């Protein structure tokens, strides 16, 4: 009943925003006040990966519509990113984003210095 209500209010975008924002935002607020720096790194990493995913998803919107069960794949991916068992955001950052972005950051820092 709750899922039907959520779907009626805002559709799949609303549900994926709830899953992608609400729990991670709550954990981010907790991490800010915690003395544990590891939690800060986890949630900063999540937000960087989430933002990158959102940009890629927007750019590929024409393809996304053709992928069967995309909504469920996206929800599973978002949960995988922040679930404590998997910590997928750290994996994506370390293996994909960091190697792509780091060379450009070094060039930008040289220009600023």
C-alpha positions, 0 to 999 in steps of 0.5 A: 500500500505504501509503495503504491502511494509513493508511486502515485505521488511521484512515480519511479523518480520519486521513489529512487530519489527517496532511496538515493537521498533520504537514508544517505542524507541521514547517515551523512548528518550522523557522520558529521557529528561523529568522531569517526573519520571513516564514516565521513569518507564513506559518505563523501565518497557516496555523494561524489559517486551519486553525483557522477551517476546522476550526470551520466544518467541525465546525459544518457536519458535517451538510452535509459528509457530502453533498458528493461527494468531500469528502475529496479536496476537503479534502485539496486545500484543505489543501495549497493553504493551505500550498503555497509556490506558492499560499500560499492561507492568506494569501489566505483570511486577507487576503480573508475572515478579517481583514475579518470579525474585525478590527472585533470585535478593535478593539471588544474592544481598546477595552473592555480599554483 
